[in-house]
Amino acid sequence: MALSQTQSFATKYKQDVLINNCYIKVAVVTATKSTCTALVWFMSSQSGDQLEERPYFFQYDIEGENPIKQAYLHLKTLPEFATATDC
């Protein structure tokens, strides 16, 4: 399970670089009874280099899907992933 979309990254020279079909992967999920943190990796491709990682926080439903699937479902509700597709 992963997402894909064109993603912009700022370089250390303050210029944006666009990556088409950026591979977006939930790498780690840490959960308590009610909250989760998902560490999301942005990669150049499925087997490519990791370009960036970001944490995302969401409410965890202990009776729901597994935490990784819940993380993907949460990401898909965020405006920054509005154009993302499943891959």
Phi, psi and omega in degrees: 000132178196172176240161177218138174191164173289130186230141179256137178231136176276134177270171179293347178264013177063030174247142178274142175239129178265132175246113175286142179054042176300134181270121185245117190232133171282113185271320184216139172235129175245128186232147166248192180295335185230344182231158179223151169238127177249125173268116187252129177261137173252120187237152181294333176195178182303322180248014184273192182285146173282125183265327184195158171225145182219143174271145175228138183247140180205163178282136182257130175260104184299336179269355185271200179300171178298155186302326180292316178296319177299324178297314178297318178298321178294314180304320183292347177271349184275141181304326182291346178247020184300330182260004183288145176240155176288143174215000000 
